Amino acid sequence: MASRLPQLAVVGVAGDGSVASWAIPPLSQAQTLAGPPSLLQHFADHPARQIRLTGSVESWIPLLQKELAQGSLVLLASGDPLFFGIGRLLTQYFPAEQLAFYPQVSSVQLALNRLQIPWQEATILSLHGRGMEPLEPALKQGSPVIVVLTDPEHTPASLAQFIADLRLPVRYQGWVCSQLGSPHEQILPLQEGENSAFPSPNLVVLRRVDPEPDPRRWPLVGIPDDQFHTFPDQPGLITKQPIRLLTLGALQLPRQGVVWDVGAGTGSVAVEIARLSPQLQVYAVERNAMGICLIRRNRQRFGLENLHVIPGAAPQVLADLPDPDRVLLGGGGKGIRDLLPVVAARLQPEGILVANFATLETCSETLQWLRSQGWQVRLEHIQISRSTALAEGTRFAPLNPVYLLQGIPSTLQSR
């Protein structure tokens, strides 16, 4: 009969030194206790021999292997060892039959329960040795709840600066949760651009909140992205502020007249146009049901009576609209071949067509058709990168590239 391997019992410890009831038997029978000094201090009266573990976690492995060769021992860990803890590393070096885990409540569980936030849909990320990059996709996707495990280099202050630099189309409410489960526990709000220091260890909880209208942030042109209602599951699906500004410039808007925004999405460009002059009648055409709802909500938010929402697919729904002085095409360019002849026939003399494309193929198709009709076409490839914090420095994060096309019909060129 094979002899039983010595056991490495990994016991999770809360911030106040408590352990779960199921961890009491192995802990009470322990002959040897190993762990970092911050956890061993809670067991100063325990009769077992104590091994203080310092330095990197990886450096503990040889010592633990040596101790296990002589008999069983208990290793103290924070919270749940298999949740962003030492547990994963241990499973790589020790056979499963030699390991036993006795978790305590994790810091993430404590934080979200303290804040009364359901966390079954939470995105949980650790910045330990990874930098801020893994956080960026979760923020841009608008994850409803994000928990970030910080470290001495990637602090709540640097995290707040990173979020501010991204200029997200959604807004987050944040809290810094420090020394959870200990007598010194504190939970404080994380402010945008926060530069305060917080006790360690800590983590940050971010909860997405509906955008609050803030007219103080509404300039004459170039509204911040986070002031618009956007798609709940794709908050980044909005014409970003710098692209809106370049689009408005290409449109060369008159003081009065009719503007079509075909494939208006959330209506962000249509809102900008309608705000510039009450004498402009703006028709936002959109076939997506959620997009239609968002345009209406944004029209109400900004109080625009000259913005008209036209549900349905182009070119069919264009028949009853007044002839345009300016046309903006967006929405991915589907069915562009059917749409272009209608726009060309309806565009007023001295009118201008502007289109935003995400793909080269649709842009090329439009370019070729307009040139075949004798139009003057100007094409710009717009690639914008924004500065964002990188540890103590700065890097640039690119936005999706856009092809911006401006078309002027031959009737104007001959004048």
Solvent accessible surface area in square Angstrom, and as a share of the most:
residue,aa,sasa,rsa
1,M,243,1.08
2,A,95,0.73
3,S,105,0.68
4,R,191,0.70
5,L,75,0.37
6,P,41,0.26
7,Q,32,0.14
8,L,0,0.00
9,A,8,0.06
10,V,0,0.00
11,V,0,0.00
12,G,0,0.00
13,V,3,0.02
14,A,14,0.11
15,G,31,0.29
16,D,76,0.39
17,G,14,0.13
18,S,50,0.32
19,V,30,0.17
20,A,11,0.09
21,S,81,0.52
22,W,147,0.51
23,A,0,0.00
24,I,95,0.48
25,P,67,0.42
26,P,25,0.16
27,L,15,0.07
28,S,75,0.48
29,Q,129,0.57
30,A,12,0.09
31,Q,141,0.63
32,T,12,0.07
33,L,0,0.00
34,A,0,0.00
35,G,0,0.00
36,P,30,0.19
37,P,40,0.25
38,S,68,0.44
39,L,15,0.08
40,L,7,0.03
41,Q,121,0.54
42,H,71,0.32
43,F,24,0.10
44,A,79,0.61
45,D,144,0.75
46,H,34,0.15
47,P,129,0.81
48,A,12,0.09
49,R,128,0.47
50,Q,64,0.28
51,I,19,0.10
52,R,161,0.59
53,L,4,0.02
54,T,92,0.54
55,G,65,0.63
56,S,67,0.43
57,V,56,0.32
58,E,105,0.47
59,S,63,0.41
60,W,26,0.09
61,I,6,0.03
62,P,85,0.53
63,L,65,0.33
64,L,1,0.00
65,Q,78,0.35
66,K,129,0.55
67,E,19,0.08
68,L,5,0.03
69,A,90,0.70
70,Q,130,0.58
71,G,26,0.25
72,S,62,0.40
73,L,5,0.02
74,V,6,0.03
75,L,1,0.00
76,L,2,0.01
77,A,10,0.07
78,S,80,0.51
79,G,9,0.09
80,D,40,0.21
81,P,0,0.00
82,L,97,0.48
83,F,59,0.24
84,F,101,0.42
85,G,34,0.33
86,I,18,0.09
87,G,0,0.00
88,R,173,0.63
89,L,31,0.16
90,L,0,0.00
91,T,70,0.40
92,Q,121,0.54
93,Y,109,0.41
94,F,15,0.06
95,P,58,0.36
96,A,88,0.68
97,E,115,0.52
98,Q,19,0.09
99,L,20,0.10
100,A,25,0.19
101,F,52,0.22
102,Y,52,0.20
103,P,46,0.29
104,Q,27,0.12
105,V,67,0.38
106,S,8,0.05
107,S,49,0.31
108,V,1,0.00
109,Q,59,0.26
110,L,29,0.14
111,A,0,0.00
112,L,0,0.00
113,N,95,0.49
114,R,110,0.40
115,L,34,0.17
116,Q,156,0.69
117,I,10,0.05
118,P,100,0.63
119,W,83,0.29
120,Q,154,0.69
121,E,125,0.56
122,A,22,0.17
123,T,41,0.24
124,I,35,0.18
125,L,34,0.17
126,S,7,0.04
127,L,0,0.00
128,H,96,0.43
129,G,81,0.78
130,R,122,0.44
131,G,12,0.11
132,M,5,0.02
133,E,73,0.33
134,P,52,0.32
135,L,0,0.00
136,E,20,0.09
137,P,67,0.42
138,A,9,0.07
139,L,0,0.00
140,K,69,0.29
141,Q,116,0.52
142,G,4,0.04
143,S,15,0.10
144,P,62,0.39
145,V,12,0.07
146,I,0,0.00
147,V,0,0.00
148,V,0,0.00
149,L,22,0.11
150,T,11,0.07
151,D,22,0.11
152,P,124,0.78
153,E,101,0.45
154,H,14,0.06
155,T,46,0.27
156,P,5,0.03
157,A,23,0.18
158,S,27,0.18
159,L,0,0.00
160,A,2,0.02
161,Q,78,0.35
162,F,0,0.00
163,I,27,0.14
164,A,29,0.23
165,D,32,0.17
166,L,11,0.06
167,R,144,0.52
168,L,12,0.06
169,P,9,0.06
170,V,11,0.06
171,R,79,0.29
172,Y,37,0.14
173,Q,76,0.34
174,G,5,0.04
175,W,34,0.12
176,V,1,0.00
177,C,1,0.00
178,S,0,0.00
179,Q,50,0.22
180,L,17,0.09
181,G,14,0.14
182,S,23,0.15
183,P,117,0.74
184,H,136,0.61
185,E,51,0.23
186,Q,59,0.26
187,I,52,0.26
188,L,77,0.38
189,P,73,0.46
190,L,20,0.10
191,Q,103,0.46
192,E,133,0.59
193,G,38,0.37
194,E,26,0.12
195,N,134,0.69
196,S,52,0.34
197,A,100,0.78
198,F,29,0.12
199,P,53,0.33
200,S,77,0.49
201,P,104,0.65
202,N,20,0.10
203,L,4,0.02
204,V,0,0.00
205,V,0,0.00
206,L,3,0.02
207,R,84,0.31
208,R,60,0.22
209,V,52,0.30
210,D,109,0.57
211,P,24,0.15
212,E,117,0.53
213,P,68,0.43
214,D,24,0.13
215,P,86,0.54
216,R,217,0.79
217,R,81,0.30
218,W,51,0.18
219,P,56,0.36
220,L,135,0.67
221,V,55,0.32
222,G,4,0.04
223,I,0,0.00
224,P,28,0.18
225,D,8,0.04
226,D,16,0.08
227,Q,0,0.00
228,F,1,0.00
229,H,23,0.10
230,T,14,0.08
231,F,22,0.09
232,P,78,0.49
233,D,109,0.57
234,Q,98,0.44
235,P,0,0.00
236,G,30,0.28
237,L,98,0.49
238,I,17,0.09
239,T,42,0.24
240,K,42,0.18
241,Q,40,0.18
242,P,28,0.18
243,I,10,0.05
244,R,0,0.00
245,L,75,0.37
246,L,77,0.39
247,T,0,0.00
248,L,17,0.08
249,G,50,0.48
250,A,2,0.02
251,L,0,0.00
252,Q,97,0.43
253,L,41,0.21
254,P,41,0.26
255,R,203,0.74
256,Q,118,0.52
257,G,20,0.19
258,V,23,0.13
259,V,0,0.00
260,W,0,0.00
261,D,4,0.02
262,V,9,0.05
263,G,21,0.21
264,A,13,0.10
265,G,24,0.23
266,T,4,0.02
267,G,0,0.00
268,S,3,0.02
269,V,6,0.04
270,A,0,0.00
271,V,0,0.00
272,E,0,0.00
273,I,0,0.00
274,A,3,0.02
275,R,62,0.23
276,L,64,0.32
277,S,15,0.09
278,P,109,0.69
279,Q,105,0.47
280,L,1,0.01
281,Q,61,0.27
282,V,0,0.00
283,Y,31,0.12
284,A,0,0.00
285,V,2,0.01
286,E,17,0.08
287,R,145,0.53
288,N,71,0.37
289,A,83,0.64
290,M,68,0.30
291,G,0,0.00
292,I,20,0.10
293,C,55,0.33
294,L,1,0.00
295,I,0,0.00
296,R,112,0.41
297,R,99,0.36
298,N,0,0.00
299,R,77,0.28
300,Q,151,0.67
301,R,41,0.15
302,F,20,0.08
303,G,58,0.56
304,L,18,0.09
305,E,168,0.75
306,N,14,0.07
307,L,1,0.01
308,H,57,0.25
309,V,17,0.10
310,I,33,0.17
311,P,64,0.40
312,G,23,0.22
313,A,37,0.29
314,A,30,0.23
315,P,28,0.18
316,Q,134,0.60
317,V,39,0.23
318,L,0,0.00
319,A,76,0.59
320,D,140,0.73
321,L,17,0.08
322,P,58,0.37
323,D,59,0.31
324,P,0,0.00
325,D,35,0.18
326,R,26,0.09
327,V,0,0.00
328,L,5,0.02
329,L,3,0.01
330,G,23,0.22
331,G,59,0.57
332,G,48,0.46
333,G,11,0.11
334,K,155,0.66
335,G,49,0.47
336,I,6,0.03
337,R,120,0.44
338,D,97,0.50
339,L,14,0.07
340,L,1,0.01
341,P,57,0.36
342,V,46,0.26
343,V,1,0.00
344,A,34,0.26
345,A,88,0.68
346,R,51,0.19
347,L,18,0.09
348,Q,67,0.30
349,P,84,0.53
350,E,95,0.43
351,G,0,0.00
352,I,6,0.03
353,L,1,0.00
354,V,0,0.00
355,A,0,0.00
356,N,24,0.12
357,F,4,0.02
358,A,79,0.61
359,T,66,0.39
360,L,103,0.51
361,E,128,0.58
362,T,22,0.13
363,C,0,0.00
364,S,36,0.23
365,E,57,0.26
366,T,0,0.00
367,L,30,0.15
368,Q,111,0.49
369,W,33,0.11
370,L,1,0.00
371,R,143,0.52
372,S,81,0.52
373,Q,91,0.40
374,G,40,0.39
375,W,22,0.08
376,Q,95,0.42
377,V,22,0.13
378,R,112,0.41
379,L,69,0.35
380,E,64,0.29
381,H,112,0.50
382,I,15,0.08
383,Q,87,0.39
384,I,41,0.21
385,S,47,0.31
386,R,22,0.08
387,S,48,0.31
388,T,2,0.01
389,A,17,0.13
390,L,74,0.37
391,A,46,0.35
392,E,171,0.77
393,G,41,0.39
394,T,93,0.54
395,R,53,0.19
396,F,134,0.56
397,A,6,0.05
398,P,87,0.54
399,L,25,0.12
400,N,131,0.67
401,P,57,0.36
402,V,24,0.14
403,Y,42,0.16
404,L,5,0.03
405,L,0,0.00
406,Q,10,0.05
407,G,0,0.00
408,I,23,0.12
409,P,14,0.09
410,S,48,0.31
411,T,80,0.47
412,L,46,0.23
413,Q,85,0.38
414,S,97,0.62
415,R,181,0.66
